[in-house]
Amino acid sequence: MHRSGTSALARGLQMLGVYLGSDFLSPQPDNPTGYWEDRNIFEINERLLAVFGLKWEDVALIDDARWHEQAVGPLLAEAVQYLRSQFVSHPLWGFKDPRTIRLLPFWRSALHRLEIDECYLVVIRNPRSVANSLMRRQGMDAVTAHLLWLVYVVPNLGQIANRQFLVADYDIVMAEPRQQLERIAHGLKLPLNNASKTGIEEFARNFLDPGLRHSFFNQSDFELDLNLPPLTREAYLWLRWLATDRTAIDSREFWTAWERSRTAVQRLIVGTSSA
């Protein structure tokens, strides 16, 4: 989800030796240390959302049948060619854009065509902090922000249940950056060599700026937000347990609960993009 610290974690991955591209979106006042998003991948995602009549901030689900629409095909071919020409030659590479989780069926198809053995870093942040950040940046009301969080985080996570992935919580990374980057490296089987260890230290000492985190809420603050749907609270807490290694990513209990959440989100969100 947007405003969840994905830019900071992307920079952390880069410090661990992951190639993220060379043509990034320019920093903006709301993100002065950079987004670390490849410009062309961002544009492909924007155009794909437009095919479905959506913008990133629209609270709507994408019907499964829409991934097979004729207009999606040329974009998929473009994405495959771009990854092949710009990324695949690098031994360790990836890309970051919050829209990706919402458009995961598209990108998994592209990676499958390239026969890529991919893994995922899922970045989370307390939904109250996300909502507060969206309110400060663009005046989005809290109810919309919480529903948008659900639309991004819940529907497609099950698609990577059989893939290697790790959940990282932005607030924990801010509190213990060295330990968390090492945890990410171990969890995603990234090499921890002298260069990456130097990168971890650089990330912790010189990149992370606590002053740029304008919102911080802990779990007890959930009870104080009357706009927070119980479904949002439950989904975040499950992910938080993964991020603190209190629950294993292959836990049957987790995936059973997550499937209930996915079904509940489908019932909750009205006016999908197919309507």
Buried (B, 14 or more C-beta within 10 A) or exposed (E): BBBBBBBBBBBBBBBBBBBBBEEBBEEEEEBEEBBBBBBBBBBBBBEBBEBBEBEBEBBBBBEEEBBEEEEBEEBBEBBBEBBEEBBEEEEEBBBBBBBBBBBBBBBBBBBEBBEBEBBBBBBBBBBBBBBBBBBEBEEBEBBBBBBBBBBBBBBBBBEBEEEEBBBBBBBBBBEEBBEBBBBBBEBBEBEBEEEBBEBBBEBBEEBBEEEBBEBBBEEEEBEEBEBBBEBBBBBBEBBBBBBEEEBEBEBEEBBEBBEEBBEBBEEBBEEBBEE
